[in-house]
């Protein structure tokens, strides 16, 4: 029995494969909704690129019009190393140390599981349409005026300012 798979690839991602792999392993085997939710809450840098790749793979599956996106899951995600940019960092006594700026190639494979039921759905907020000819409202900023009831207290200089001031104290 041939299973249907949908692929999306991301090439030349300017992040090290080891770091991308650690985020990619979080979504392996999850349904598309759960994987998207997992990537949305991640604070690590590769999560944005992987989220965009996941949404691209789902769009590829939707365009085929043969599968419901709710039955999709992440069947595989492969992170391979790409080319390296080789740079040098000057060091002491005229020597140099190499710097390798690494890249990644990511392949995301979505599989279809008909028995898969979504636990939740992610609903993006809708943008409100304005009537024609109306400009968006912008809040006017009020200029800050100091309250006259409060006298401004002059703060004493900090420790370092007192210690290392330019002018001698006690003249």
C-alpha positions as CSV (number, residue, x, y, z in Angstrom):
1,X,0.0,0.0,0.0
2,X,1.6,3.3,-1.1
3,X,1.2,6.1,1.4
4,X,0.7,9.6,0.2
5,X,3.5,12.0,1.3
6,X,3.9,15.7,0.8
7,X,7.3,17.3,0.9
8,X,8.7,20.8,1.4
9,X,12.3,21.7,1.5
10,X,14.2,24.6,2.9
11,X,17.7,25.1,1.6
12,X,20.6,27.3,2.7
13,X,19.2,28.2,6.1
14,X,21.9,30.3,7.8
15,X,21.8,28.3,11.1
16,X,23.9,25.4,12.3
17,X,22.3,22.0,11.6
18,X,22.9,20.9,15.2
19,X,20.7,23.8,16.5
20,X,18.0,23.3,13.9
21,X,17.9,19.5,14.6
22,X,17.2,20.1,18.3
23,X,14.0,22.1,17.4
24,X,13.1,19.8,14.5
25,X,13.0,16.7,16.8
26,X,10.3,18.4,18.9
27,X,7.8,18.2,16.0
28,X,8.6,14.8,14.6
29,X,5.5,12.5,14.7
30,X,3.1,15.2,15.8
31,X,-0.1,16.2,13.9
32,X,0.2,19.4,11.9
33,X,-1.9,21.4,14.4
34,X,0.2,20.3,17.4
35,X,3.5,20.8,15.5
36,X,2.4,24.3,14.5
37,X,1.4,25.1,18.1
38,X,4.7,23.7,19.4
39,X,6.7,25.9,17.0
40,X,4.7,29.0,17.8
41,X,5.6,28.8,21.5
42,X,9.3,28.0,20.9
43,X,11.6,30.9,21.6
44,X,14.6,29.4,19.8
45,X,15.7,31.0,16.5
46,X,15.2,28.0,14.1
47,X,11.5,27.7,15.1
48,X,10.4,30.6,12.9
49,X,12.0,29.0,9.8
50,X,10.6,25.6,10.6
51,X,7.1,27.1,11.2
52,X,7.2,28.7,7.8
53,X,8.4,25.4,6.2
54,X,5.6,23.5,7.9
55,X,2.9,25.9,6.7
56,X,4.4,25.6,3.2
57,X,4.2,21.8,3.3
58,X,0.5,22.1,4.4
59,X,-0.2,24.5,1.5
60,X,1.4,21.9,-0.9
61,X,-0.9,19.3,0.4
62,X,-4.0,21.6,0.2
63,X,-3.2,22.5,-3.4
64,X,-3.3,18.8,-4.4
65,X,-7.0,18.8,-3.3
66,X,-6.9,15.1,-2.4
67,X,-6.4,15.4,1.4
68,X,-7.9,17.1,4.3
69,X,-5.2,19.1,6.2
70,X,-6.6,17.8,9.6
71,X,-5.4,14.3,8.7
72,X,-1.8,15.3,8.1
73,X,1.1,14.6,10.5
74,X,4.9,15.2,10.4
75,X,6.1,11.8,9.3
76,X,9.8,12.9,8.9
77,X,12.0,15.9,9.1
78,X,15.6,15.7,8.0
79,X,18.2,18.4,8.7
80,X,21.4,18.1,6.7
81,X,24.4,20.3,6.6
82,X,24.8,22.8,3.8
83,X,27.9,24.6,2.6
84,X,30.0,26.6,5.1
85,X,31.2,30.1,4.8
86,X,34.8,30.1,5.9
87,X,36.1,33.2,7.7
88,X,39.1,34.0,9.9
89,X,39.4,35.8,13.2
90,X,42.6,37.6,13.8
91,X,44.4,36.5,17.0
92,X,47.5,37.4,18.9
93,X,51.0,37.5,17.3
94,X,49.8,37.6,13.7
95,X,47.9,34.2,13.9
96,X,44.3,33.6,12.9
97,X,41.6,31.2,13.9
98,X,39.1,29.8,11.5
99,X,35.4,30.5,11.8
100,X,32.8,28.3,10.0
101,X,29.5,29.9,9.4
102,X,27.3,26.8,8.9
103,X,24.1,26.4,6.8
104,X,21.4,23.8,6.9
105,X,19.1,22.0,4.4
106,X,15.8,21.0,5.9
107,X,13.3,18.5,4.3
108,X,9.9,18.1,5.9
109,X,7.7,15.2,5.0
110,X,4.0,15.1,5.8
111,X,2.1,11.8,5.9
112,X,-1.6,11.1,5.9
113,X,-3.4,9.3,8.7
114,X,-7.2,9.1,8.2
115,X,-7.8,8.1,11.8
116,X,-6.1,11.3,13.1
117,X,-8.5,13.6,15.0
118,X,-7.4,17.2,15.8
119,X,-7.3,18.0,19.5
120,X,-7.6,21.7,18.8
121,X,-7.4,24.2,15.9
122,X,-5.4,27.4,15.6
123,X,-7.5,30.3,14.4
124,X,-5.5,33.3,13.3
125,X,-7.0,36.7,14.1
126,X,-8.8,38.3,11.2
127,X,-8.0,41.8,10.1
128,X,-10.9,44.2,10.1
129,X,-11.6,45.9,6.8
130,X,-12.1,49.6,6.7
131,X,-14.8,51.3,4.6
132,X,-13.4,52.8,1.4
133,X,-11.8,56.2,1.9
134,X,-11.3,55.9,5.6
135,X,-7.8,56.0,7.1
136,X,-6.8,53.8,10.0
137,X,-7.1,55.5,13.4
138,X,-3.9,56.5,15.1
139,X,-3.8,57.5,18.7
140,X,-2.5,61.0,19.2
141,X,0.4,61.3,21.6
142,X,0.1,63.9,24.4
143,X,3.2,65.8,25.1
144,X,4.6,65.0,28.6
145,X,4.4,68.0,30.9
146,X,5.9,67.8,34.4
147,X,3.4,68.1,37.2
148,X,3.9,71.3,39.0
149,X,2.6,69.9,42.3
150,X,5.6,67.6,42.6
151,X,9.0,69.2,43.1
152,X,11.8,67.6,41.1
153,X,14.2,66.0,43.5
154,X,17.8,66.1,42.6
155,X,19.4,62.7,42.9
156,X,22.7,62.3,44.6
157,X,25.5,61.1,42.2
158,X,26.2,57.4,42.3
159,X,29.3,55.7,43.8
160,X,31.4,55.6,40.6
161,X,30.5,59.2,39.7
162,X,31.6,60.4,43.2
163,X,34.7,58.3,43.2
164,X,36.0,59.0,39.7
165,X,34.5,62.4,38.9
166,X,36.5,64.8,36.8
167,X,36.5,67.6,39.3
168,X,38.0,67.3,42.7
169,X,35.5,67.4,45.5
170,X,36.0,69.7,48.5
171,X,37.9,72.6,46.9
